[in-house]
């Protein structure tokens, strides 16, 4: 009998030990996978901020003149040569006699010119032209850029203070049907033409300051100094200059708009759109989720209907997100949006205002998608409040409403805030429903600007998840674009991680605050 009991206890202990080992192994695998993902995405994303080297690739084909091209790459000359050799081998296969020969060499004397619209040119400096005078010394570029900036400020002042005001006055006279032959109209028109001529002269002065580069195969490039974003020699950067370059590239990444088809530039509109959407979503979903959870836990009777509601809420969390996107497109965009256009914006039809995907409908759709998370987490927080706290408040004469407001909700606030932040984190990473209800690859304007009503909920917006998806799907072979997508992934992971860490910190701080009650 004693042996049987010992054997049974040994089996139970063995089972418990096996379960603990499996749990620890699963946690270790999960941590290693997460660490590997962060290291891979971070390593690939950091490459976007590193300066690339310039290489000259000279290709020699049989019976053809040599072809020279300049390439930007993070790789060394040997690795770049190996990759080119692999591509040529795949292209020509067994035709080794027709295979071209090539030489890869560093080009330290070449400059990389980046324009304001995101284009990049590699070439050899030829001359700097200022007021039709050739300057061979590139050190004069700083002085020329300062002069050009002064001219641009003058031009902007003329356009904003003079030309726009005169244009509005002429439009006002036209709407009042004032004859163009009247002295007032002639005087305004003559003044407008005079300032327009002055602005054209300043613009000609700006365009007269140019820099000339010689690109590959002796191709000449002349570009206005006003269009230059940066001009430097990547191969001659010191480690201090490279570090400064990285921080400048990071600042541009966080503050600039995408350029050249979202292949260069920054992701500020995507960051702004993501944060604005989740803020609107949180404002909309938190009251409804909290009220629903309070009703289910505090007021709803314990019957089959309440059980069915809880089961439905739990099942809503398992519905694929694209289904919510289709629902939002049909119900919010075409249903509510189309009705609003018919009632309030009939003069703009058939062009839709709210009857098209936009920020408001995306926020509402994501609110419905994350509503189960808020309800379940709030209910869990309400259940953790001890019953004696409720009983004590009621015994002191408080009503049920006062008990919930003053006792239950403060103690359940860690669970409520945790649910809201987790819902925000999920909305920040969703893609499929947002493509259908308002998020786009590129939006020309932000949803918030200086025009009344300042926040334009009907506008489409950019979202980090959609930006990453579109860039990864359409630009799979470009190394620079790939680095930009990985940098965006790294930023999105950082935002989600920061939200989850903030949820943990808030939950722990609130628990400490109310644990002695």
ABEGO torsion letter per residue (X at the ends): XAAAAAAAAAAAAAAAAAAAAAAAAAAAAAAAAAAAAAAAAAAAAAAAABBBBBBBBBBBBBGBBBBBBBBBBABBAAAAAAAAAAAAAAAAEABAAABBBBBBBBBAABBBBBBAAGBBBBBBBABBBBGGBBBABAAAAAAAAAAAAAAAAAAAAAAAAAAAAAAAAAAAAAAAGBBAABAAAAAAAAAAAAAAAAAAAAAAAAAABBBBBBBBGGBBBBBBAAABABBBBAAABBAAAAAAAAAAAAAAAAABBBBGGGABEBAAAAAAAAAAAAAAAAAAAAAAAAAAAAAAAAABBBBAAAAAAAAAAAAAAABBAAAAAAAAAAAAAAAAAAAAAAAAAAAAOABBAAABBBAAAAAAAAAAAAAAAAAAAAAAAAAABBAAAAAAAAAAGBBAAAAAAAAAAAAAAAAAAAAAAAAAAAAAABAAAAAAAGBBABBABBABBABOAGBBAABBBBBAAAAAAAAAAABAABAAAAAAAAAAAAAAAAAAAAAAAAAAAAAAAAAAAAAAX
